[in-house]
Amino acid sequence: MLRVQTIPHHTVLIADDQEVIRSLVARVLRQCGHQVIESSDGLDAVERFDSLRPDWVIMDIEMPRMDGLSATCAILRAHPAARIVIITQHDSKAFREAASEAGALAFLAKDELHRMPGVLAEFARHFPNETSHLAKP
């Protein structure tokens, strides 16, 4: 069971091609009081980030149309203040390094999703700037 932890309310974009994972993460984040936006592929995640400017992105690596690492790089190129957490079922040193090189703030294996509220709370303390201050078109 995922533990609900109180953290400041944010808008979180969840990008994962597995609907069950998106639903699980969305439910937990909504219980914490966050607004959730869902996306099922990397290209859509980039487009939604650009138009909606969420405070956080939870990004899977393997997705159709654009993988999560490429999407992370694209978002950070255009919006360097974006805060992205990579999630994947492939917990390996190579994937962790690739996520770090892409600019992700954190990496969680999907079997560690119970840690998500704590990870966001910790990073919210260290990176308090919300991306919502960025100019919107």
N, C-alpha and C positions, 0 to 999 in steps of 0.2 A: 504494500500500500504506500502511495506517495504521501509524504507528510506535508501539510500545508504550513507555510511559514509566512509571517507578515513582513512584507517589504513594500517600499513605495510603489504606487500604482503606475504601471507603464503600459505602452502599447507594444505587443510582441508579435512579430511575424514568424510563423512556424512554416518552414519549407521542408516537406517530406512527401515522397510519392506514396507512402503507405498510409492510407486513411486511418487505420487503427492507431498508429503512432501519433498522427496529428491530433486525433480525437482525445487520446490519453493525455498528451501534453497540454492541449487546450483546456481540458477540464480542470486539471490541476492549477494552471495559471489563472483561469477564471475564478477558481475558489480563493486564490490569493488576491483577487480584485483587479486583475489585469484585463485589458482589452486585447482580444486576440484576432489576428488576421491569418488566414490559412492559404497556403500555396502548395501545389502538387508537383512543381518542377522548378529548376533553377532559373530559367529565363523569366518565368512569371514572377519569381521572387525578386529578381532584379527590377523588373518593371513596377511591381507593387512597392518595393522600397523607395524607388525614385519618386513615385507619386504620393505615397502615404507617409513616408519618413518615420517608421516605427522607432521606438527607443531601443529595442533589442531584436535580434534575429536568431532563431534556433534553426540551424541549417543541416540537413542530411547531406552526405557526400554523394551517394549514388542515386541520381534522379534522371529522368528523361529530359531531352532538349538541351539542357546545360547542367553539368554536374555541380555539386555544392561548392567545391573548391574554386572552380571558375567563376561561379556566381559570387562567392565571397570576394574574390579579387576584383570583379567588376563593380560591386557595391563600394568597396573600399577605395577604388580609384576615383570614383565620382564623389564619395562621401567619406572622407578619412576618419570622421568621428563615429562612424557606425560601430555598434557593439554586436559582435557575432559569436555565437557558441555553436561549434560543430558537434553533431550527433551522428553516430554510425554504428552499424552492427559489426564493423571490422575494427576491432581494438588491437592495433599493432603499432609498433614504434614508427614504422614508415608513414602510416596514416596520421599519427599524432604530429610528426615532423612536418608533413605536408600541410596540415591544418594550421600549424604555427607559422609556417612560411607564407601561407595565404593571408595571414593577418588575424586569424580567429583568436579571441581572448581565452577561450577554453575549449576543451574537447571532452566529450562524454560518450562512452559506449552506451548503446541503447539499453543494456542491462543495468546501467547506472542512472537511469532517468529519475529514480527516486531522489537523486541529489540535486535535480534541477532547481527547485526553489532556493536551496541554500547557495548554489553557485551564483544565481542571479542576485541574491541578497548580498553576497560577498563582493561581487563585482560592482554592484550599485554603490557600495561604500567607497570603493577604490576609483571608480570611474563615474562620478555623479552627474556628469554632463549628459543631458538628454539630447538626442539628435533632433528633437522637435523644434529646437531653436534655429535649425537650418532653414534658409529661405525656401519656401515652397513656391512652385510656379503659379 
